[in-house]
Amino acid sequence: MEVRVRYAKVGKVRFLSHRDLARILERAVRRAGLPVAYSQGFSPRARLHFGLALSTGYESLAEYLDIDLVEPDEGGTASALPAAEEVADLLQPCLPPGVVTTASTSIEAGTPALQDAVTSCTWEFLLDPADHDRATANAARLLAAEELPIDLVRKSKQVREDLRPLLLSLDVDRTPECSRLTVELGTKPRSVRPAELLAAMELPEHPRRVVRTHQWIQSDGERREPIELAAPSPHASERAS
């Protein structure tokens, strides 16, 4: 059985790298006693499949992990195969503050890997109020442009890409405390990093907060999330201390 888990990464754990978080999740799977499948070979590893990497320093309300579970051998010491919907709750006590599981469900064999299936992500940037006018003006400039050539560094090489086809939506609004930028960025054929968008908008490299709020896939001709929540989790929406 393959189980997909949705979780949030908020608060101080945002400073953990993608690789560090992967190790934490692998340990959590073992500590929770889940009957995870292992790879073959000299150094077997738990068969965990991660989605798009989240850059260090950013938070997220919509991260995903696929886990391959197997029926334990008769007479073995492994735990019984749990219901897919229980996996998120089993993992939570084994995770550090700020990593919050919000849902889990089984997925069919042959379901595309998350890194291949996700076509876009929605991001929320909280900016200083003083940046609101510049963000509004530059958002209008980007949306009106037919091309947005920018210089990117990929695999230690500088390449020039057109940002405009990957800029799917862009909105700026003001709150009493800050200016909020909400943007949907495509991930195919290459993903755009939030820092690259900020540079294109001539905004500070380090805003108050950057949160990935959604990841989107295409299913039966419709855009949806890999796991859709019935209602926002109150735990995931609060910043962990």
KANOR-V151741 format. One line per field, one symbol per residue. phi: phi as a letter, one per 40 degrees, with the letter a starting at -180 (. if undefined). psi: psi as a letter, one per 20 degrees, with the letter a starting at -180 (. if undefined). A space follows every 50 residues. Layout:
BEGIN
phi: ???
psi: ???
END
This chain:
BEGIN
phi: .bbbbbabbbgccccccdccccccccccccccgccccbcchcbcbdcbbc cccbccgbbababbabbcbbccccgccccccccdcccdcccdccbcdhbb cbaaacbcdgcdcdccccbabbbbbbbcdcccccccccccccccccbbcb cbbbfgbcbbbccdccccaaababbdbabbbbabbcbbcbcbcdcccdcc cfbdcbccabbccabbbbafgbcacdbcccadccccccccc
psi: pppppprqoqbhiiiprggghggghghhgghikpmqqqrrahnpqpnqoq bpqpqpiqrqjmqqpppoqqpqqpiriqqqorqhiigghhhgijqrphoo piqqqqqqpjpqqghhhpirqpqpporqhijgggggghghgghiqhqmpq pqopljqpqpqohghinhqpqprprhhrppppqppqipiqqpqhhhghgh jlrqhnagqppohqqqrppkjqprqhppqhqpphhhippq.
END
